[in-house]
Amino acid sequence: MPQILVTQANPAAGADFTVTVPAGKFWRVLSVSAQLVTDATVAARGPKLALDDGTTIFYECVNSGTGQAASSTCQYSFAPGCSMETASPASGVFKNFPIPECILMAGYRLRMITGAIQVGDQWSAIRVLVDEEVMEFGLNRRGTR
């Protein structure tokens, strides 16, 4: 499976983002990374990554720590085998979360759901690293039935 870096356009301010597996492909997710800059409105934002089949959520990675405060920047990373941790170096705050190893079929989605998101909050630098494979119906990976 070749590794592909999927970049997602920034959503409108105050909105979360969704990345959908394209038709005819399947993905093994290696990592998800995105930055949230919050506006000055006092609220504890609670971002969580959700995986769904296009309609039904089958996994949520919930932020178990304190929410992200107003007027702050945080880089969120999700990866299989990653340990949950928060670091606050001088350059900003980083939060890492584990996610399960899984294969996402065409139409499946990775969605960020941010509790208490405010109208001026902005997600950016959205990157998803995947192993991508083309679906070949009726054939296995060796090209035989």
C-alpha positions as CSV (number, residue, x, y, z in Angstrom):
1,M,0.0,0.0,0.0
2,P,1.5,3.4,-0.9
3,Q,1.5,6.1,1.7
4,I,-0.5,9.2,0.8
5,L,-0.6,12.5,2.6
6,V,-4.1,13.8,2.3
7,T,-4.4,17.6,2.9
8,Q,-7.8,19.1,3.6
9,A,-8.9,22.7,3.0
10,N,-9.6,24.7,6.1
11,P,-13.3,24.8,6.9
12,A,-15.1,28.0,7.5
13,A,-14.5,29.7,10.9
14,G,-16.7,28.1,13.6
15,A,-17.0,24.8,11.7
16,D,-15.4,21.4,12.1
17,F,-13.8,19.4,9.3
18,T,-14.6,16.1,7.5
19,V,-12.3,13.9,5.4
20,T,-14.0,11.3,3.2
21,V,-12.3,8.2,1.7
22,P,-12.6,8.6,-2.1
23,A,-14.6,6.2,-4.2
24,G,-12.8,3.1,-5.3
25,K,-10.2,3.4,-2.5
26,F,-9.6,2.1,1.0
27,W,-7.4,3.6,3.7
28,R,-5.4,2.4,6.7
29,V,-5.1,5.5,8.8
30,L,-1.5,6.2,10.0
31,S,-2.1,9.6,11.5
32,V,-4.4,12.6,11.7
33,S,-3.1,16.1,12.6
34,A,-4.8,19.5,12.7
35,Q,-4.4,22.8,14.5
36,L,-7.2,24.6,16.3
37,V,-7.0,28.4,17.0
38,T,-9.7,29.6,19.4
39,D,-11.2,33.0,19.5
40,A,-11.6,35.2,22.6
41,T,-15.0,33.8,23.6
42,V,-14.7,32.1,27.0
43,A,-15.6,28.4,26.5
44,A,-13.7,25.2,27.0
45,R,-13.6,23.6,23.5
46,G,-13.6,19.8,23.5
47,P,-12.4,18.4,20.2
48,K,-12.8,14.7,19.4
49,L,-12.1,12.6,16.3
50,A,-14.9,10.4,15.1
51,L,-14.7,7.7,12.5
52,D,-18.0,6.8,10.7
53,D,-19.3,4.7,7.8
54,G,-20.9,7.8,6.2
55,T,-23.8,7.8,8.6
56,T,-23.1,6.0,11.9
57,I,-20.1,6.7,14.2
58,F,-18.3,3.6,15.1
59,Y,-15.3,5.2,17.0
60,E,-14.8,8.4,18.9
61,C,-11.5,9.6,20.4
62,V,-12.6,11.8,23.3
63,N,-10.4,14.5,24.8
64,S,-10.2,13.3,28.4
65,G,-8.3,16.3,29.7
66,T,-9.4,19.9,30.1
67,G,-10.8,21.6,27.1
68,Q,-8.9,24.1,25.0
69,A,-9.3,27.6,26.4
70,A,-10.1,30.9,24.6
71,S,-7.5,32.7,22.7
72,S,-5.2,29.7,22.3
73,T,-3.6,27.5,19.7
74,C,-3.3,23.7,20.0
75,Q,-1.9,21.1,17.6
76,Y,-3.9,17.8,17.8
77,S,-2.4,14.5,16.6
78,F,-4.1,11.1,16.5
79,A,-2.3,7.8,15.6
80,P,-2.4,4.1,16.3
81,G,0.0,3.1,19.1
82,C,0.4,6.7,20.2
83,S,0.2,7.4,23.9
84,M,-2.1,10.1,25.2
85,E,-0.2,13.1,26.3
86,T,-0.2,16.9,26.4
87,A,2.9,19.0,26.1
88,S,3.2,22.8,26.4
89,P,6.5,23.9,24.9
90,A,7.1,27.6,24.4
91,S,5.9,27.4,20.8
92,G,2.4,26.1,21.7
93,V,0.4,23.3,23.1
94,F,0.4,19.8,21.6
95,K,-2.1,17.0,22.4
96,N,-1.6,13.4,21.2
97,F,-4.3,10.7,21.3
98,P,-4.3,7.0,20.3
99,I,-6.7,5.7,17.7
100,P,-7.3,2.0,16.7
101,E,-5.7,0.5,13.7
102,C,-8.5,0.1,11.1
103,I,-9.3,0.0,7.5
104,L,-11.7,2.7,6.2
105,M,-13.7,1.8,3.0
106,A,-14.8,4.3,0.3
107,G,-17.3,6.7,1.7
108,Y,-16.1,6.3,5.3
109,R,-15.2,9.5,7.1
110,L,-12.8,11.0,9.6
111,R,-14.7,13.9,11.4
112,M,-13.6,16.4,14.0
113,I,-16.5,17.2,16.4
114,T,-15.7,20.1,18.6
115,G,-17.9,20.6,21.7
116,A,-18.5,24.3,22.4
117,I,-16.9,25.5,19.1
118,Q,-17.3,29.2,18.7
119,V,-18.0,31.3,15.6
120,G,-14.4,32.6,15.4
121,D,-12.6,29.3,16.1
122,Q,-10.5,28.0,13.1
123,W,-9.3,24.5,12.2
124,S,-6.2,24.5,9.9
125,A,-3.2,22.5,8.8
126,I,-5.4,19.4,8.4
127,R,-3.3,16.4,7.4
128,V,-4.1,12.7,7.2
129,L,-1.4,10.2,6.5
130,V,-2.8,6.9,5.1
131,D,-1.8,3.7,3.3
132,E,-4.1,3.8,0.3
133,E,-5.2,0.9,-1.8
134,V,-7.4,0.7,-4.9
135,M,-10.5,-1.5,-4.6
136,E,-10.6,-4.2,-7.3
137,F,-13.9,-5.9,-7.0
138,G,-13.9,-9.6,-7.6
139,L,-10.1,-9.9,-7.4
140,N,-7.7,-10.3,-4.4
141,R,-4.5,-8.3,-4.1
142,R,-2.7,-10.8,-6.4
143,G,-5.2,-10.2,-9.2
144,T,-6.8,-13.6,-8.9
145,R,-10.3,-14.7,-7.9
